[in-house]
């Protein structure tokens, strides 16, 4: 596994080593020594996965302190465009976004530290995305930012978005708080 920094503090890209043989493939997604050497919080307490149709947008989600969490995200099957928005008001990259394509073919991942909103666009049918989080889901702390309110161009016609995700506040309103 290789871990690469990004222009954002606490946001990393991971490239997994893939062992392929006549049986298929084997991928290690979490490795204690590698995570420790990069100072990453990797004591994940919950794990989720979602399966999405093509053109589904999920996000932009986050949990407020004290239940905020770091998150490790990767595509087990399919392909997604993952988008992360820095919502840490004291950060030099506050309000800026980062995107990366995650795919089963590439076997890559993104590690998202605390203080980011996260979402993704499913680029293929049956894209299965797995998420590991360092805190448990806390309904009272769950929040989000409206998917089309922070300047990111999703490049998708007729996206499929849940009512909940469409009901989130615009990023401009978050800035005003």
Beta strands, then each sheet from edge to edge (+ up, - down):
strand 1: 2-5
strand 2: 11-15
strand 3: 18-21
strand 4: 24-27
strand 5: 46-52
strand 6: 57-63
strand 7: 71-77
strand 8: 79-86
strand 9: 97-103
strand 10: 108-112
strand 11: 116-122
strand 12: 127-133
strand 13: 142-144
sheet 1: 1+ 2- 10+ 7- 12+ 5-
sheet 2: 3+ 4-
sheet 3: 9+ 8- 11+ 6- 13+
end
